Amino acid sequence: MSGTQVFAQTVLNGLLMGCIIALVAIGIALIRGVMDMVNFAQGEFLMLGMYCAFWVNRLTGLDPLLTAPIAGAVLFVLGAVMYKTLVRRVVGAPMLAQVLLTFGFSIVLVNTALFLWGAEFRTIPETWIRGNVDIGGVVIGVTTLVPAVVSVIMAAGVYWFMVKTRMGRALQATAMNKHAAALVGIDTERVYALAFGLASACAGVAGSVLALSYYVFPMVGTVFNLFAFVAVALGGFGSIPGAFIGGLIIGVADSVTGFYVSTAFKYVVAFGIYLATVIWRPKGLFGW
Amino acid sequence: MKNQWTIVLGAIAVGAVLPYVFPGPFPRHVMIMVLVYAILGTAWNILGGYAGQVSLGHAVYFGIGAYTSTMAFIVWRLNPWVGMVLGAVIAASVAILMGYPTFKLRGFYFAIATIALGEMFRILFVNWEWVGGAVGLEPPIIKGDRLMSMQFHLSKVPYYYILFIMFLCVLALVRVIERSKLGYYFRAVKDSHEAALSSGIDTTQVKLVAVAISAFITSMVGTVYAQYLLYIDPYVVFAGSISVKVCLVAILGGEGRLMGPFFGSVVLVLLSEYSRVLFGGTGRGIDLIIYGWLIVFVAAFQPRGILGLLGLKKQYAPEVMRKHA
């Protein structure tokens, strides 16, 4: 392989992983945009989506690709319930309460997964999709291509929902001004629950398809969560297309430093990008 | 006023005899950990509680303290007491250097930046071979229990008293800050950044002072902890879980209150140490599940902490002053 091909391969791998990060990031951006809080448990929802795919596959033999809607639905319900029972209490509360609540919840989820399913790395043994695609010497495994495509479709779906549907516009209206939205008859409580559910569903779908090509283990969410935060910061904390592009950038940065420098320092690069963004361009790369 | 001093002196007396009321290595270990987190929480409280800058990366200063004294001990045979001061100075300097860019950020942005810096420091130390890399370091063992070498092999009690005296000093310092002009600057910055700026307070400088004091104390505890364990590695002293726990003891007890971190530490350390003993052996993280739920419930139901729950008011701001503020 020539140097250019290796580079192209590295960038492409990064873009594919970036699509998954992007979908997780969209969930964070959505919650941040609508209810002005940051969810530190988003990565753990991804982890739950992965286990969802794993267990459905193990118990029924259903392909992980088909479990994506199931994982999405399960996580939607979980997110909405989490909002109704716990998160509702800290909307508008001091930031510290919000950070701690979601942080604590992520500790609960990681350790519950550890308790129920153990610490071992699991993989899904068989799937329908296999083989490789060769584009001029750059080889992509179909098991990494399909998750990326699903992520893009899901992200586009969320964007379409936000822009085109009545409910999505209610979400946007609530994000702009909660009281004004309530005055024109929008049930803001329902909107918040919906936003939280939708954000969790994004992570669930991302997790389900990620399980095709990645190890399933209780701590998997932490890494993706931190990367997703950086992506959201790049995108300007609240913009859905921004978060998506931020996710792609982080995916590429991760892959390129991992390959050319050292895998040990890829976090350093990601966090460096975060610090540089929030300090010099606090509104994100695409904000103004 | 006289009554108050009776309580204070009584509490000090109780603290002084406690290791002999509950002898045995495990209760003493728990008491030591309560003091460790009480001091760390109090140090965090200066920045997070009084000045309102929520840091989730205090393990950085803790780790610097542990590593500086241990490395200086190994390389130069420097006395750990001197190493402790050296580490504290380095930690405060690092805090100021990192504070310059990050104090431009508010709220979430600042909190996530501190997480990012915390992770970066841990990765740096894992990959830094000179300081032992991922394997970690062991301070040289000095024979005999001597205060000079800060090593006691026969009994844990001397560590308890070192930390106990440190805790009293830190409380006294925070008490002085609470009532000084600096304390009012801190609270002004916390309540409204804009208002503080417009009344002529150099907010960045105030935050830098807060983080420097906070890092200085945190680092000193790091040194004592390293001498207590006699082994450190980046996963122990730069752990993100330390950063969270330090913040949590302050919130649990009641942030921005003098004794808040102490009460938070008592509850949290007792809970985590005893649940670890009861369930930790399973390797299935039951103790951490309980710990996580505790965090969730404190945040959702009682953000004012235990002292708030008991209906105690913050002393520094009597109602009269609130009304005129």
Interface residues (C-beta under 8 A of the other chain):
Chain A: V38 L86 R89 V90 A93 P94 M95 L96 A97 Q98 V99 L100 L101 F103 G104 F105 S106 I107 V108 L109 V110 N111 T112 L114 F115 G118 A119 L226 F229 V230 A233 F237 S262 A264 F265 Y267 V268 F271 G272 Y274 L275 V278 I279 P282
Chain B: G48 V54 L56 P101 T102 K104 L105 G107 F108 Y109 A111 I112 A113 I115 A116 L117 E119 M120 I123 L124 V126 N127 V244 C247 L248 I251 E255 G283 R284 G285 I286 L288 I289 Y291 G292 W293 L294 I295 V296 V298 A299 A300 F301 P303
